[in-house]
Each structure stands twice: as C-alpha cells, then as structure tokens.
Amino acid sequence: MLYPAPLFRGTLIKRYKRFLTDVTLEVGTIVVAHCANSGSMLSVNTPGAEVWLSPASNPDRKLRYTWELVRIGNTLVGINTGLPNYIVEEAILAGTIPELAGYARVRREVKYGRNSRIDLLLEDDNRPPCYVEVKNVTMRRNLTDGPVEFPDAVTSRGAKHLEEMIDMVKGGARAAMMYLVQRDDGAAFSIAGDIDPTYRDGLKRAMAGGVEVLCYSCTVNPKGVAVAGPVPLALDRP
C-alpha cells in the first residue's frame, strides 16, 4: 500500500484525547494531527519521537494531517488502524499470504454474527468462505529480545469477535485471525495476557474451536506499508 501523497516529517509533542496529536513539523510549525488509533499506543507514543504525517485530501477537513508513522529506535512503526484491512487485502490478492490464497472474491466489512462486520470475507464457489478478522499490532515493550504483542489495551470488542468466529467455524466456514504487525523488528508474536487476560483466554478457546491464527510483519517506510512475511507465534509466553 502506497501513500497517495508524500508524508511530512515532524517530532511528536504529545498525544491526547485519544484522537489528537500535537506535532512540530520540520519547518518549525506546530500542528494538530488526527490520531487514527483508539488503543493505548503503549510503547509507540513517546514525546520527542520522529513521526510522519499524511496530508488531508479534503481541503475542508478540520485537521489537515493524519499521524501515520513513528520511529522507535531504528524501526518505523505504522500506527494508523484505518489501513490494515487494505494492506491485508492487497497482500491476499497478490498472493503474499499463502494461507489465504486461492479465493475468487474478497469483500470488506460484511455483516455477520451478532450485529458485527467481518473485516474481510474470502469467497469461492468451490470451497467454504473464510472470515478474516484483522488486528493492527504495534506494541513491543521489550526492545532487546521481546515479542511484538496484542492487545495494548483491554478489548471487549475483540473478545466478542473471537466468539463469533468460533460460531462461523461451527457452521462449516473457515475463520482466521490475522495479526498485522506494522513494524519489522519483532522475532515473535505474543498475546499481552497481563493487559487483557480475557482476550488471551478467548483466543485459546478460538484456536481450540478451529479458528486459525496468522501473524505477518510489514516493511514500513514513508512511501508505504506492505506485508513482508510471517512472524512465529509464541502465544504461551508470559
């Protein structure tokens, strides 16, 4: 996925009210940017970090910029949670994710379960449908040898989706949890059970119920974000 316009580099001042971010641009101007991430952003919201902003395409939009990337150490991390579905869909169509290849059609935001929408529905006339839930992963608390982790905050909505995906498998469909890591420095992926033990237990039930778990890292730079390759699962890590 390529950004439609060049990004602007700046320095993070602070993130506040969940969706607002103060940034000093390279030219010295301080701007308020939209933060398209409702999580805690633990480990990726340090004041003083290098950040990259995309310009708004709509001239009438109140906030003229959106926060896209942050540099943590030597690693650029994509924090915009509005992009993972597009990134994963592009990778599926390109055959970059073998586990999800071979379907004739991909649809986004399809209603299913109990008043929910699945991120991606893969369909083919010759096989059962595959329900794909995409989660954006940014957190890495231990930069020395620690895994990338999800979630960075309690997610009751995420736990609900796990139960609904179990129901899809019971009905004869495939269901896959796709954890998209918008960074390339994690040697393994784990669930942050200390942050949300309910989600951890829900994922274990889902896996026992036939829900597949996939984790892929990304190459991230100011030109775009693309799926790179699989990340090993270390789900029992404390």
SULCOR-V808623 format. One record per run of one state. SS is the DSSP state (H for helix, E for strand, L for the rest). FROM is the first residue (numbers start at 1). TO is the last residue. Records with the same first field share a line. If there is no record, write none. Layout:
# SULCOR-V808623
SS->FROM-TO, FROM-TO
This chain:
# SULCOR-V808623
L->1-1, 3-7, 17-19, 26-29, 36-49, 56-64, 73-74, 79-83, 95-97, 101-104, 113-115, 125-126, 138-138, 140-147, 151-155, 171-173, 182-187, 192-196, 209-211, 222-223, 231-231, 234-238
E->2-2, 8-16, 20-25, 30-35, 50-55, 65-72, 75-78, 105-112, 116-124, 127-137, 139-139, 148-150, 174-181, 188-191, 212-221, 224-230, 232-233
H->84-94, 98-100, 156-170, 197-208
